[in-house]
Amino acid sequence: MKPLILSTSDIEGGAARATYRLHQGLKQLAVPSQMLVRAKLSRDRTVKAEKSLLTKLGPQMNGVPLRRYPKRNRMISAQWFPDAIAKQVAQINPDIINLHWVCNGFVKIETLAQLNRPLVWTLQDMWPMTGGCHYNEGCDRYQKACGQCPQLASDREQDLTRAIWQRKRKAWQDVDLTIVTPSHWMADCVRASSLLGDRRVEVIPFCLDTQIYRPFDPKFARDALGLPPDKQIILFGALAATADQRKGFHLLVPALQALGQAGWQERVELAVFGASAPDEPIDLGFKANYLGSFQDDLSLALVYSAADVMIVPSLQESFGQTTSEALACGTPVVAFDATGPKDIVDHQQNGYLVKPYDVQDLTHGIAWVLAEAERLAQLKVQAREKAERAFALDIQAKQYLQLYQDLLQPYAAQTVVASVNP
């Protein structure tokens, strides 16, 4: 069993971190997993960087087709530029290939048919099932053939997203491809899609090292981060936490303002990671602490441990790793009862699931978690228990290993037949 994992990066960004955790879990099971990436930041010798000129030019060239759409409001990945991936894969000679996030010019759409191996694609977002967008934001055109894309501000049926959709349909029709999603919501989206709806779909949650992501002493964590010991800490964070509208900061702000107006202004403070303080501070009615960005797992575990509650107000998440990371550190989570996080949070057991996009219920959920000390203590215990039970690293790795073995059985049988009947 020699799996090869393809990912644009090994540890840079949430998708890469999820991918690398699987790689680590497989290695712990003595599986000789390898990764092939464009941007290698770790020192892991089992991670190989693809350094060809084509790979270096990929990110810049990937955006060329978008120049025709100056009014676009989101990232669209065309994945049209040639790559050197098939040659590298042939040299590594894996038994099975597991793709993760391979956009930003890393893997061309047509390359999948050249890999000549059974493929597993772990969906970090919706890109593989759309005409180029990474989240559909309520648009159902990926269920048909895309075109007239709202994210391109396009009114033409035959626009770039229709062209990308057609390229995917043609290139992937004969590819041996199995889909893995980290949440049931994503699996439902795959089954409804026109591109991947007829593929085998498995749901395997993202996991993490629960020996690193564990509860630390809150006082120690707060001292290290400069947070007050005598206030309840509400935590919010993500990559580009306050700038990416999909992360829901615009919904969190009025919920927190309502909390302050309800008499909590002397009891709580906000901590934000993944963003710096804005030029014009937002008046929440209480202090906001902007912690900046953290690149290593241990620092993130300290951040979660310093908080009393983590808020994940995302509009769409394939899974929501900040949700599972917080639970692992014994921090209850308030999130919308929608998309990926609803698989992670158990309502009023280790957090609170809010009516989708209801600011008033978001305020209520935060208050409910924080209001009673005894209940909060129990939520913290149950949060850690859920993470150990559902998101430990070896759980994910064993499920992937079983899937790989299942997919390779027909190939093993063909090899046996061929050896008997040369």
C-alpha positions as CSV (number, residue, x, y, z in Angstrom):
1,M,0.0,0.0,0.0
2,K,1.7,3.2,-1.2
3,P,-0.7,6.1,-1.2
4,L,0.3,9.5,-2.7
5,I,-1.4,12.7,-1.4
6,L,-1.6,15.7,-3.8
7,S,-2.1,19.1,-2.2
8,T,-1.1,22.6,-3.2
9,S,0.7,23.0,0.2
10,D,1.5,20.8,3.1
11,I,0.8,23.0,6.1
12,E,-0.1,26.5,4.8
13,G,-3.8,27.2,5.3
14,G,-6.7,25.2,6.7
15,A,-7.1,22.8,3.8
16,A,-3.3,22.0,3.8
17,R,-3.4,21.4,7.6
18,A,-6.3,19.0,7.3
19,T,-4.4,17.1,4.5
20,Y,-1.2,16.9,6.4
21,R,-3.0,15.6,9.5
22,L,-4.2,12.7,7.4
23,H,-0.7,12.1,6.1
24,Q,0.6,12.0,9.7
25,G,-2.2,9.6,10.8
26,L,-1.3,7.2,7.9
27,K,2.4,7.3,8.9
28,Q,1.5,6.5,12.5
29,L,-0.2,3.4,11.1
30,A,3.1,2.4,9.4
31,V,1.6,3.2,5.9
32,P,4.3,4.7,3.7
33,S,2.3,7.7,2.7
34,Q,3.9,10.5,0.6
35,M,2.8,14.0,-0.3
36,L,3.4,15.9,-3.5
37,V,3.0,19.7,-3.1
38,R,3.9,23.0,-4.7
39,A,4.6,24.9,-1.5
40,K,6.5,22.8,1.1
41,L,6.9,24.6,4.5
42,S,7.5,21.5,6.7
43,R,10.7,19.6,7.1
44,D,9.0,16.3,6.6
45,R,11.1,14.1,4.2
46,T,8.0,12.3,3.1
47,V,6.7,15.5,1.5
48,K,8.1,16.2,-2.0
49,A,7.9,19.6,-3.6
50,E,7.2,19.9,-7.3
51,K,9.6,22.6,-8.4
52,S,9.2,22.7,-12.2
53,L,8.8,26.1,-14.0
54,L,5.2,25.1,-14.9
55,T,4.4,24.7,-11.3
56,K,6.0,28.1,-10.4
57,L,4.0,29.9,-13.2
58,G,0.7,28.2,-12.3
59,P,-0.7,30.7,-9.8
60,Q,0.0,33.7,-12.0
61,M,-1.3,32.0,-15.2
62,N,-4.4,30.5,-13.5
63,G,-5.9,34.0,-13.2
64,V,-5.5,35.0,-16.9
65,P,-9.0,33.9,-18.0
66,L,-10.5,35.9,-15.2
67,R,-9.4,39.2,-16.7
68,R,-12.5,39.1,-18.9
69,Y,-14.6,39.5,-15.7
70,P,-13.4,42.7,-14.0
71,K,-16.6,42.8,-11.8
72,R,-16.1,39.3,-10.3
73,N,-16.5,39.2,-6.6
74,R,-15.0,35.8,-5.6
75,M,-12.1,33.5,-6.5
76,I,-12.7,31.3,-9.5
77,S,-10.1,28.6,-10.4
78,A,-9.9,27.8,-14.1
79,Q,-7.0,25.2,-13.7
80,W,-6.1,25.5,-17.4
81,F,-2.3,26.0,-17.3
82,P,-0.1,22.9,-18.0
83,D,1.5,21.1,-15.1
84,A,4.3,18.5,-14.5
85,I,2.3,16.4,-12.1
86,A,1.7,13.3,-14.2
87,K,5.5,12.9,-14.8
88,Q,6.2,13.3,-11.1
89,V,3.5,10.8,-10.1
90,A,4.9,8.2,-12.5
91,Q,8.3,8.6,-10.9
92,I,6.9,8.1,-7.4
93,N,4.7,5.1,-8.6
94,P,2.0,5.0,-6.0
95,D,-0.7,2.4,-5.7
96,I,-3.5,5.0,-5.2
97,I,-3.7,8.8,-5.3
98,N,-5.6,11.0,-2.9
99,L,-6.2,14.5,-4.1
100,H,-7.1,17.3,-1.7
101,W,-7.0,21.1,-2.4
102,V,-5.1,21.3,-5.7
103,C,-6.2,24.6,-7.1
104,N,-4.4,28.0,-7.6
105,G,-2.8,26.5,-10.8
106,F,-1.3,23.4,-9.2
107,V,-3.1,20.6,-11.1
108,K,-4.8,21.1,-14.5
109,I,-8.3,19.6,-14.9
110,E,-7.2,17.3,-17.7
111,T,-4.3,15.9,-15.7
112,L,-6.5,13.6,-13.7
113,A,-7.0,11.3,-16.7
114,Q,-3.3,11.0,-17.1
115,L,-2.5,9.7,-13.6
116,N,-3.5,6.1,-14.4
117,R,-4.3,5.2,-10.8
118,P,-7.5,4.9,-8.8
119,L,-8.2,8.3,-7.4
120,V,-9.7,9.4,-4.1
121,W,-10.6,13.1,-4.0
122,T,-11.1,14.6,-0.5
123,L,-13.2,17.7,-1.0
124,Q,-11.9,20.6,1.0
125,D,-14.5,22.9,-0.7
126,M,-17.0,22.7,-3.5
127,W,-14.6,23.4,-6.4
128,P,-14.5,19.8,-7.9
129,M,-18.3,19.9,-8.4
130,T,-18.7,23.4,-9.8
131,G,-17.7,25.4,-12.8
132,G,-14.9,27.1,-10.9
133,C,-16.2,28.6,-7.7
134,H,-15.1,27.2,-4.3
135,Y,-18.4,27.7,-2.5
136,N,-21.7,28.1,-4.3
137,E,-23.1,30.8,-1.9
138,G,-26.7,29.7,-2.5
139,C,-26.4,29.3,-6.3
140,D,-27.8,26.0,-7.6
141,R,-26.3,26.2,-11.1
142,Y,-23.6,23.6,-10.2
143,Q,-26.5,21.1,-10.2
144,K,-27.0,21.7,-13.9
145,A,-24.1,23.1,-16.0
146,C,-23.1,26.4,-14.4
147,G,-22.9,29.5,-16.6
148,Q,-24.4,32.9,-16.0
149,C,-22.3,32.9,-12.8
150,P,-23.2,35.4,-10.1
151,Q,-19.7,35.3,-8.7
152,L,-18.4,36.4,-12.1
153,A,-21.2,39.0,-12.3
154,S,-21.9,37.3,-15.6
155,D,-25.2,37.4,-17.5
156,R,-24.0,34.9,-20.2
157,E,-24.9,31.2,-20.2
158,Q,-21.7,30.4,-22.1
159,D,-19.3,32.1,-19.7
160,L,-16.1,30.9,-18.1
161,T,-17.8,28.7,-15.5
162,R,-19.7,26.9,-18.3
163,A,-16.5,26.3,-20.1
164,I,-14.8,24.9,-17.0
165,W,-17.8,22.7,-16.2
166,Q,-17.6,21.3,-19.8
167,R,-13.9,20.6,-19.5
168,K,-14.4,18.7,-16.2
169,R,-17.2,16.6,-17.6
170,K,-15.2,15.6,-20.7
171,A,-11.9,15.0,-18.8
172,W,-13.3,13.1,-15.9
173,Q,-15.9,10.9,-17.5
174,D,-13.7,7.7,-17.6
175,V,-11.6,8.5,-14.5
176,D,-11.7,5.9,-11.6
177,L,-12.7,8.5,-9.0
178,T,-14.1,8.1,-5.5
179,I,-15.2,11.2,-3.5
180,V,-14.6,11.7,0.3
181,T,-16.3,14.6,2.0
182,P,-15.7,15.7,5.6
183,S,-19.4,16.3,6.4
184,H,-22.8,15.0,5.4
185,W,-23.7,18.5,4.1
186,M,-20.9,18.2,1.5
187,A,-21.9,14.7,0.6
188,D,-25.4,15.9,-0.1
189,C,-24.0,18.7,-2.3
190,V,-22.0,16.1,-4.2
191,R,-25.0,13.8,-4.8
192,A,-27.0,16.8,-6.1
193,S,-24.2,17.9,-8.5
194,S,-24.2,17.3,-12.2
195,L,-20.5,16.5,-12.3
196,L,-20.0,14.1,-9.4
197,G,-23.5,13.0,-8.6
198,D,-23.0,9.4,-9.9
199,R,-19.7,8.8,-8.0
200,R,-19.2,6.8,-4.9
201,V,-19.2,9.2,-1.9
202,E,-17.9,8.4,1.6
203,V,-18.0,10.7,4.6
204,I,-14.9,10.8,6.8
205,P,-14.5,13.8,9.2
206,F,-11.3,15.7,9.4
207,C,-9.3,14.8,12.5
208,L,-6.5,16.2,14.6
209,D,-3.9,15.3,17.1
210,T,-5.8,15.3,20.4
211,Q,-2.5,15.1,22.3
212,I,-1.6,18.6,20.9
213,Y,-5.1,20.0,20.8
214,R,-6.0,19.5,24.4
215,P,-7.1,21.7,27.3
216,F,-4.3,23.8,28.8
217,D,-4.6,25.7,32.1
218,P,-6.7,28.7,31.2
219,K,-4.8,31.0,33.5
220,F,-1.5,30.0,31.8
221,A,-3.0,30.5,28.4
222,R,-4.4,33.9,29.2
223,D,-1.2,35.1,30.7
224,A,0.7,34.0,27.6
225,L,-1.8,35.8,25.3
226,G,-2.3,38.9,27.5
227,L,-6.0,38.2,28.1
228,P,-7.7,39.2,31.4
229,P,-8.1,36.5,34.1
230,D,-11.4,37.9,35.5
231,K,-13.5,38.1,32.3
232,Q,-15.3,35.4,30.2
233,I,-13.6,35.2,26.8
234,I,-15.5,34.9,23.6
235,L,-13.3,33.6,20.8
236,F,-13.7,34.0,17.0
237,G,-11.1,33.2,14.4
238,A,-10.2,31.9,11.0
239,L,-7.9,32.7,8.1
240,A,-8.7,36.3,7.1
241,A,-11.2,36.1,9.9
242,T,-12.8,39.5,9.6
243,A,-12.3,40.0,5.8
244,D,-13.9,36.9,4.4
245,Q,-17.6,37.4,4.4
246,R,-18.2,33.6,4.3
247,K,-16.7,33.4,7.9
248,G,-19.7,35.4,9.2
249,F,-18.0,38.2,11.2
250,H,-20.7,40.6,9.8
251,L,-23.3,38.4,11.7
252,L,-21.2,38.1,14.8
253,V,-20.8,41.8,15.3
254,P,-24.6,42.7,15.8
255,A,-25.0,39.5,18.0
256,L,-22.1,40.7,20.2
257,Q,-23.5,44.3,20.3
258,A,-26.8,42.9,21.5
259,L,-25.0,40.9,24.1
260,G,-23.4,44.0,25.4
261,Q,-26.6,45.9,25.5
262,A,-28.2,43.1,27.5
263,G,-25.9,43.7,30.4
264,W,-22.9,41.6,29.6
265,Q,-20.5,44.4,28.9
266,E,-18.7,44.1,32.3
267,R,-18.5,40.3,32.1
268,V,-17.0,39.5,28.7
269,E,-14.3,40.3,26.3
270,L,-13.8,39.2,22.7
271,A,-10.6,37.6,21.4
272,V,-10.0,37.4,17.6
273,F,-7.3,35.3,15.9
274,G,-6.5,35.3,12.2
275,A,-6.9,39.1,11.9
276,S,-5.2,42.3,13.1
277,A,-7.0,45.2,14.7
278,P,-9.0,47.3,12.2
279,D,-8.1,50.9,11.5
280,E,-11.5,51.9,12.8
281,P,-12.4,49.9,16.0
282,I,-15.8,48.3,16.1
283,D,-17.9,49.3,19.1
284,L,-19.2,46.1,20.6
285,G,-19.9,47.5,24.1
286,F,-16.9,45.6,25.5
287,K,-13.2,45.2,24.7
288,A,-12.0,43.3,21.6
289,N,-8.5,41.7,21.7
290,Y,-6.9,41.1,18.3
291,L,-4.3,38.3,18.6
292,G,-3.0,38.2,15.1
293,S,-2.2,35.0,13.2
294,F,-0.8,31.7,14.5
295,Q,0.9,29.1,12.3
296,D,1.6,26.3,14.8
297,D,-0.8,23.9,16.5
298,L,0.5,24.4,20.0
299,S,-0.2,28.2,19.9
300,L,-3.7,27.6,18.5
301,A,-4.3,25.1,21.3
302,L,-3.4,27.8,23.8
303,V,-5.7,30.3,22.1
304,Y,-8.7,27.9,22.3
305,S,-7.8,27.0,26.0
306,A,-7.9,30.6,26.9
307,A,-11.6,31.0,25.8
308,D,-14.8,30.1,27.5
309,V,-16.7,29.8,24.2
310,M,-15.8,29.6,20.5
311,I,-18.1,31.2,17.9
312,V,-18.2,29.8,14.4
313,P,-20.7,32.0,12.5
314,S,-19.7,30.8,9.0
315,L,-22.2,30.8,6.2
316,Q,-20.7,27.7,4.6
317,E,-18.0,25.3,5.8
318,S,-17.0,22.0,4.3
319,F,-16.3,20.9,7.8
320,G,-15.1,23.7,10.1
321,Q,-11.7,22.7,11.7
322,T,-11.8,25.6,14.2
323,T,-14.9,23.9,15.5
324,S,-13.3,20.5,16.2
325,E,-10.1,22.1,17.4
326,A,-12.0,24.2,20.0
327,L,-13.8,21.1,21.2
328,A,-10.6,19.2,21.6
329,C,-9.3,22.0,23.8
330,G,-12.4,21.7,26.0
331,T,-14.0,24.9,24.6
332,P,-17.8,24.7,23.8
333,V,-18.8,26.0,20.3
334,V,-21.7,28.1,19.1
335,A,-22.3,27.6,15.4
336,F,-25.1,27.8,12.9
337,D,-27.1,24.6,12.5
338,A,-26.0,24.4,8.9
339,T,-23.3,23.0,6.6
340,G,-20.2,21.3,8.1
341,P,-20.3,22.4,11.8
342,K,-23.7,20.8,12.4
343,D,-21.9,17.4,12.2
344,I,-19.4,18.5,14.9
345,V,-21.5,20.3,17.6
346,D,-24.1,18.5,19.6
347,H,-26.8,21.0,20.5
348,Q,-26.7,21.9,24.2
349,Q,-24.2,19.0,24.9
350,N,-20.9,20.6,23.9
351,G,-22.1,23.8,22.4
352,Y,-25.2,25.5,20.8
353,L,-26.5,25.1,17.3
354,V,-28.1,28.4,16.2
355,K,-31.0,28.7,13.8
356,P,-29.3,29.4,10.5
357,Y,-28.2,33.0,10.1
358,D,-30.5,34.2,12.9
359,V,-28.5,37.0,14.8
360,Q,-31.0,37.0,17.7
361,D,-30.5,33.3,18.3
362,L,-26.8,33.7,17.9
363,T,-26.8,36.2,20.8
364,H,-29.0,33.8,22.8
365,G,-26.7,30.8,22.1
366,I,-23.6,32.7,23.4
367,A,-25.4,33.8,26.5
368,W,-26.8,30.3,27.1
369,V,-23.3,28.8,27.1
370,L,-21.8,31.4,29.4
371,A,-24.7,32.1,31.8
372,E,-24.3,29.3,34.3
373,A,-20.9,28.3,35.6
374,E,-21.8,24.7,36.4
375,R,-23.4,24.2,33.0
376,L,-20.3,25.7,31.3
377,A,-18.0,23.4,33.2
378,Q,-20.0,20.4,32.0
379,L,-20.1,21.6,28.4
380,K,-16.3,21.9,28.5
381,V,-15.9,18.3,29.7
382,Q,-18.3,17.0,27.1
383,A,-16.5,19.0,24.4
384,R,-13.3,17.3,25.1
385,E,-15.0,13.9,25.2
386,K,-16.6,14.4,21.8
387,A,-13.2,15.3,20.3
388,E,-11.5,12.2,21.7
389,R,-14.4,10.0,20.6
390,A,-14.9,11.4,17.1
391,F,-11.8,13.3,15.9
392,A,-8.7,11.5,17.1
393,L,-6.1,11.2,14.4
394,D,-6.0,7.4,14.1
395,I,-9.8,7.3,13.5
396,Q,-9.5,9.2,10.3
397,A,-6.4,7.3,9.1
398,K,-8.0,3.9,9.7
399,Q,-11.1,4.9,7.7
400,Y,-8.9,6.1,4.8
401,L,-6.8,3.0,4.9
402,Q,-9.9,0.8,4.7
403,L,-11.1,2.8,1.8
404,Y,-7.8,2.5,-0.1
405,Q,-7.7,-1.2,0.4
406,D,-11.3,-1.6,-0.7
407,L,-10.6,0.4,-3.9
408,L,-7.4,-1.5,-4.7
409,Q,-9.0,-5.0,-4.4
410,P,-10.2,-5.2,-8.0
411,Y,-6.7,-4.2,-9.2
412,A,-5.2,-6.9,-7.0
413,A,-7.6,-9.5,-8.4
414,Q,-6.7,-8.5,-12.0
415,T,-3.0,-8.9,-11.1
416,V,-3.6,-12.4,-9.8
417,V,-5.6,-13.4,-12.9
418,A,-2.8,-12.0,-15.1
419,S,-0.1,-14.0,-13.3
420,V,-2.1,-17.2,-13.6
421,N,-2.9,-16.6,-17.3
422,P,0.2,-14.9,-18.7
